[in-house]
């Protein structure tokens, strides 16, 4: 509010309004001596300008999330308490400046100072109220914008999940493996169908959820990795080291499957080049790391998988998704989230 480009117009209007209000209520008796109207307008304007402009400078120097002794303080609280000192200083300087112009002794008259200070506090209170209204209106607009952005990102993420659900390569490979197993190993084929069914049920069930527990996600991954193990055998080696504590935390659904699918998509899986994937938790992150065995004939990439995951986590937490590529290892770190029962009620 204080930095509006029309502030000079508002300052002038507020000064004139205050001047006319004083003339209407107390006439020329604001001070206990005869003061010409233009000098009264001058001193009132100087107070309004000083209070407004110093508040503007203060607002520009207050961080978005200020902290005091490790505790967060609302920026409007700091603005208000800072403005008290501003009013005192501006009122005193304006009064002394008036004395100087009128060739009066510069010794501050307590009654004069009290009157001007009271006016300064009324102006400041009005400005702080307007500033709070503007602040929360901007917060509301920002929240609405973020909500719209999240809707768009969620739609893209849901589209990606749905796309994975009907991925023709995955379906083709799964049914191809199944057709081979049916005659050779009925027991394994029955287990394969069971796990395939679990994978698709989970994808459908989690489609509308923002978060799931890591325990749910890992159960889904066990089924998904079983399908991959039947397809690739020992050529794909997956190790999991996830603590019981981490399993109680939350992650965005189907993110692990997206990451593992990307690993399979972009890397060779063979006896000569065994592909390893490591899943472990550390420092409130879940890390998925794989050895890089890049394919010579790379499949076309839309480059939206990792970006969708990053966007979804950007809405859920301030902690960033970690992505590292050393040339030999590719690692993604997903923040493990701790939420209250009332949060994300639609999960």
C-alpha positions as CSV (number, residue, x, y, z in Angstrom):
1,X,0.0,0.0,0.0
2,X,2.8,2.4,1.0
3,X,4.6,1.9,-2.3
4,X,1.6,2.6,-4.6
5,X,2.5,4.8,-7.6
6,X,-0.3,7.2,-6.7
7,X,1.0,7.8,-3.2
8,X,1.8,11.5,-3.8
9,X,-1.8,12.1,-4.8
10,X,-3.1,10.1,-1.8
11,X,-0.8,12.1,0.5
12,X,-2.0,15.4,-0.8
13,X,-5.7,14.3,-0.5
14,X,-5.2,13.0,3.1
15,X,-3.4,16.2,4.1
16,X,-6.2,18.4,2.6
17,X,-8.9,16.3,4.2
18,X,-7.1,16.5,7.6
19,X,-6.7,20.2,7.3
20,X,-10.4,20.8,6.4
21,X,-11.5,18.5,9.2
22,X,-9.5,20.4,11.8
23,X,-10.8,23.7,10.5
24,X,-14.4,22.5,10.7
25,X,-14.0,21.0,14.2
26,X,-11.7,23.4,16.1
27,X,-11.2,26.2,13.6
28,X,-7.9,28.0,14.1
29,X,-7.5,26.7,17.6
30,X,-5.5,23.6,17.0
31,X,-2.5,25.2,18.7
32,X,-2.8,27.8,21.6
33,X,-1.5,30.5,19.3
34,X,-2.7,32.1,16.1
35,X,-1.4,30.0,13.2
36,X,-2.1,31.0,9.6
37,X,-4.0,28.3,7.7
38,X,-1.2,27.7,5.2
39,X,1.2,27.0,8.1
40,X,-1.3,24.6,9.6
41,X,-1.6,22.9,6.2
42,X,2.2,22.8,6.0
43,X,2.7,21.1,9.3
44,X,-0.1,18.6,8.8
45,X,1.2,17.7,5.3
46,X,4.8,17.3,6.7
47,X,3.4,14.8,9.2
48,X,1.5,12.8,6.6
49,X,4.4,12.8,4.2
50,X,6.9,11.7,6.9
51,X,4.6,9.0,8.3
52,X,3.8,7.6,4.8
53,X,7.3,7.7,3.3
54,X,9.1,6.3,6.4
55,X,6.5,3.5,6.6
56,X,7.2,2.8,2.9
57,X,11.0,2.5,3.6
58,X,10.3,0.3,6.6
59,X,8.0,-2.0,4.6
60,X,10.6,-2.4,1.9
61,X,13.1,-3.7,4.4
62,X,10.9,-6.1,6.3
63,X,11.4,-9.7,5.0
64,X,8.4,-11.8,3.9
65,X,8.8,-14.2,6.8
66,X,10.6,-12.2,9.5
67,X,11.9,-14.1,12.6
68,X,12.8,-12.9,16.1
69,X,14.7,-15.3,18.4
70,X,13.9,-18.1,16.0
71,X,10.2,-17.5,16.0
72,X,8.2,-16.2,13.0
73,X,6.6,-12.8,13.3
74,X,3.9,-11.4,11.0
75,X,5.3,-8.6,8.9
76,X,2.3,-6.4,9.7
77,X,3.2,-6.6,13.4
78,X,6.7,-5.4,12.8
79,X,5.4,-2.7,10.5
80,X,3.0,-1.4,13.2
81,X,5.5,-1.3,16.0
82,X,8.1,0.3,13.8
83,X,5.5,2.9,12.8
84,X,5.1,4.0,16.4
85,X,8.7,5.3,16.5
86,X,8.2,6.8,13.1
87,X,5.2,8.8,14.3
88,X,7.1,10.1,17.3
89,X,10.1,11.1,15.3
90,X,8.1,12.7,12.4
91,X,5.8,14.7,14.8
92,X,8.8,16.1,16.7
93,X,10.7,17.0,13.6
94,X,7.6,18.6,12.0
95,X,7.0,20.7,15.2
96,X,10.6,21.9,15.4
97,X,10.5,22.8,11.7
98,X,7.3,24.8,12.3
99,X,9.0,26.6,15.2
100,X,12.0,27.4,13.0
101,X,9.8,28.8,10.2
102,X,7.8,31.0,12.7
103,X,11.0,32.2,14.4
104,X,9.8,30.6,17.7
105,X,12.1,29.1,20.4
106,X,13.1,25.6,19.5
107,X,12.3,24.3,23.0
108,X,9.5,21.8,22.5
109,X,6.2,22.7,24.0
110,X,4.7,19.5,25.5
111,X,1.1,20.5,24.7
112,X,2.0,21.3,21.1
113,X,3.9,18.1,20.7
114,X,1.0,16.1,22.3
115,X,-1.5,17.6,19.8
116,X,0.7,16.9,16.8
117,X,1.5,13.4,18.1
118,X,-2.1,12.6,18.5
119,X,-2.8,13.7,14.9
120,X,0.2,11.6,13.7
121,X,-1.1,8.5,15.5
122,X,-4.5,8.9,14.0
123,X,-3.0,9.2,10.5
124,X,-0.8,6.3,11.2
125,X,-3.6,4.1,12.4
126,X,-5.6,4.9,9.3
127,X,-2.7,4.1,7.1
128,X,-1.9,0.8,8.9
129,X,-5.5,-0.3,8.6
130,X,-5.6,0.4,4.9
131,X,-2.2,-1.3,4.5
132,X,-3.5,-4.4,6.3
133,X,-6.5,-4.6,4.0
134,X,-4.3,-4.3,1.0
135,X,-1.9,-6.9,2.4
136,X,-4.6,-9.5,2.9
137,X,-6.2,-8.7,-0.4
138,X,-2.8,-9.4,-2.1
139,X,-2.5,-12.6,-0.1
140,X,-5.9,-13.7,-1.2
141,X,-5.1,-13.0,-4.9
142,X,-1.8,-14.9,-4.5
143,X,-3.6,-17.8,-2.9
144,X,-6.2,-17.9,-5.6
145,X,-3.4,-17.7,-8.2
146,X,-1.5,-20.6,-6.5
147,X,-4.7,-22.6,-6.4
148,X,-5.3,-22.1,-10.1
149,X,-1.7,-23.1,-10.8
150,X,-2.0,-26.1,-8.6
151,X,-5.2,-27.2,-10.4
152,X,-3.4,-27.0,-13.7
153,X,-0.3,-28.9,-12.3
154,X,-2.6,-31.5,-10.8
155,X,-4.4,-31.9,-14.1
156,X,-1.1,-32.4,-15.9
157,X,0.1,-34.8,-13.2
158,X,-3.2,-36.7,-13.3
159,X,-2.9,-36.9,-17.1
160,X,0.6,-38.2,-16.7
161,X,-0.7,-40.9,-14.3
162,X,-3.5,-41.8,-16.6
163,X,-1.1,-42.0,-19.4
164,X,1.1,-44.4,-17.5
165,X,-2.0,-46.5,-16.6
166,X,-2.6,-47.1,-20.3
167,X,1.0,-47.0,-21.4
168,X,1.0,-49.3,-24.5
169,X,4.6,-50.4,-23.9
170,X,3.9,-51.4,-20.3
171,X,0.7,-53.3,-21.3
172,X,2.4,-55.0,-24.2
173,X,5.4,-56.1,-22.2
174,X,3.2,-57.2,-19.2
175,X,0.9,-59.3,-21.4
176,X,3.8,-60.7,-23.4
177,X,5.4,-61.9,-20.2
178,X,2.1,-63.3,-19.0
179,X,1.5,-65.2,-22.2
180,X,4.9,-66.9,-21.8
181,X,4.3,-67.7,-18.2
182,X,0.8,-69.2,-18.6
183,X,2.1,-72.4,-20.1
184,X,5.5,-72.6,-18.4
185,X,4.6,-71.6,-14.9
186,X,1.0,-71.4,-13.9
187,X,1.7,-70.5,-10.3
188,X,4.0,-67.6,-11.3
189,X,1.5,-66.4,-13.9
190,X,-1.2,-66.4,-11.3
191,X,1.0,-64.3,-9.0
192,X,1.9,-62.0,-11.9
193,X,-1.8,-61.4,-12.6
194,X,-2.5,-60.7,-8.9
195,X,0.3,-58.1,-8.8
196,X,-0.6,-56.5,-12.1
197,X,-4.2,-56.1,-10.8
198,X,-2.9,-54.6,-7.5
199,X,-0.8,-52.0,-9.5
200,X,-3.7,-50.8,-11.6
201,X,-6.1,-50.7,-8.6
202,X,-3.6,-48.5,-6.7
203,X,-3.2,-46.2,-9.6
204,X,-6.9,-45.8,-10.0
205,X,-7.5,-45.4,-6.2
206,X,-4.7,-42.8,-5.7
207,X,-5.6,-40.7,-8.8
208,X,-7.6,-38.2,-6.7
209,X,-5.3,-38.1,-3.7
210,X,-2.7,-35.5,-2.9
211,X,-0.7,-37.7,-0.5
212,X,-0.4,-41.3,0.6
213,X,1.8,-42.8,3.3
214,X,5.1,-44.1,2.2
215,X,4.0,-47.5,3.5
216,X,1.2,-47.5,1.0
217,X,3.5,-46.3,-1.8
218,X,6.1,-49.0,-1.0
219,X,3.5,-51.7,-1.0
220,X,2.5,-50.5,-4.5
221,X,6.2,-50.5,-5.5
222,X,6.6,-54.1,-4.3
223,X,3.9,-55.2,-6.7
224,X,5.3,-53.0,-9.5
225,X,8.9,-54.2,-9.0
226,X,7.6,-57.8,-9.0
227,X,6.3,-57.3,-12.5
228,X,9.7,-55.8,-13.5
229,X,11.6,-58.7,-11.9
230,X,9.6,-61.3,-13.9
231,X,10.4,-59.3,-17.1
232,X,14.1,-58.5,-16.5
233,X,15.1,-61.2,-14.0
234,X,18.5,-60.6,-12.3
235,X,19.4,-58.0,-14.9
236,X,17.5,-55.5,-12.8
237,X,18.6,-55.3,-9.1
238,X,16.6,-53.2,-6.7
239,X,17.6,-52.6,-3.0
240,X,15.3,-51.0,-0.5
241,X,16.4,-49.6,2.9
242,X,13.5,-47.7,4.3
243,X,13.1,-47.3,8.1
244,X,9.8,-47.9,9.9
245,X,9.8,-44.2,10.9
246,X,9.9,-43.1,7.3
247,X,7.1,-45.4,6.3
248,X,4.7,-43.3,8.5
249,X,5.5,-40.2,6.6
250,X,3.7,-39.1,3.4
251,X,4.7,-38.7,-0.3
252,X,2.9,-37.8,-3.5
253,X,1.2,-40.9,-4.9
254,X,2.8,-42.8,-7.8
255,X,5.9,-40.7,-7.8
256,X,8.2,-43.7,-7.2
257,X,6.6,-45.6,-10.1
258,X,7.2,-42.6,-12.4
259,X,10.8,-42.4,-11.3
260,X,11.4,-46.1,-11.7
261,X,9.7,-46.1,-15.1
262,X,11.9,-43.3,-16.2
263,X,15.0,-45.3,-15.1
264,X,13.8,-48.3,-17.2
265,X,12.9,-46.0,-20.1
266,X,16.3,-44.4,-20.4
267,X,18.7,-47.1,-19.4
268,X,19.9,-50.5,-20.8
269,X,18.9,-53.6,-18.8
270,X,20.9,-56.6,-19.8
271,X,23.3,-59.3,-18.4
272,X,26.3,-57.3,-19.6
273,X,24.9,-54.0,-18.1
274,X,23.0,-54.8,-15.0
275,X,20.9,-51.9,-13.9
276,X,20.8,-51.2,-10.2
277,X,18.3,-49.1,-8.4
278,X,18.6,-48.1,-4.7
279,X,15.7,-46.8,-2.6
280,X,16.5,-45.5,0.9
281,X,15.5,-42.8,3.3
282,X,17.9,-40.3,4.8
283,X,17.5,-36.9,6.6
284,X,13.7,-36.9,5.9
285,X,14.1,-37.5,2.2
286,X,13.4,-40.7,0.2
287,X,16.2,-41.2,-2.4
288,X,15.9,-43.2,-5.6
289,X,19.3,-43.7,-7.2
290,X,20.2,-45.7,-10.2
291,X,23.4,-46.6,-12.1
292,X,23.5,-44.9,-15.5
293,X,23.4,-47.3,-18.4
294,X,22.2,-44.9,-21.1
295,X,20.6,-46.4,-24.2
296,X,22.1,-45.6,-27.5
297,X,18.7,-45.5,-29.2
298,X,16.9,-43.3,-26.7
299,X,13.2,-43.3,-26.5
300,X,11.5,-39.9,-27.1
301,X,11.1,-38.0,-23.8
302,X,8.4,-35.4,-23.1
303,X,10.5,-34.0,-20.2
304,X,7.4,-33.5,-18.1
305,X,7.8,-36.4,-15.6
306,X,10.3,-34.9,-13.3
307,X,8.9,-31.4,-13.7
308,X,5.4,-32.6,-12.7
309,X,6.9,-34.2,-9.6
310,X,8.7,-31.0,-8.7
311,X,5.6,-28.9,-9.3
312,X,3.5,-31.1,-7.1
313,X,6.0,-31.0,-4.2
314,X,6.3,-27.2,-4.6
315,X,2.6,-27.0,-3.7
316,X,2.9,-29.4,-0.8
317,X,6.1,-28.2,0.9
318,X,8.8,-25.5,0.8
319,X,11.4,-28.3,0.6
320,X,12.8,-28.8,-2.9
321,X,13.0,-32.1,-4.8
322,X,16.7,-33.0,-5.1
323,X,18.0,-34.1,-8.5
324,X,21.6,-35.0,-9.0
325,X,23.5,-36.5,-12.0
326,X,27.1,-37.4,-11.5
327,X,27.5,-39.1,-14.9
328,X,27.7,-42.5,-13.2
329,X,24.7,-42.2,-10.9
330,X,21.3,-40.4,-11.2
331,X,19.6,-39.6,-7.9
332,X,16.3,-38.0,-7.0
333,X,15.4,-37.1,-3.5
334,X,11.7,-36.7,-2.5
335,X,10.9,-34.8,0.7
336,X,9.1,-37.0,3.3
337,X,6.2,-35.1,4.6
338,X,4.7,-35.1,8.1
339,X,1.1,-33.9,8.2
340,X,-1.6,-33.5,10.8
341,X,-4.8,-35.6,10.5
342,X,-6.9,-32.6,9.5
343,X,-4.5,-31.6,6.6
344,X,-5.1,-32.8,3.1
345,X,-8.5,-34.2,4.1
346,X,-9.1,-35.4,0.6
347,X,-6.2,-37.9,0.6
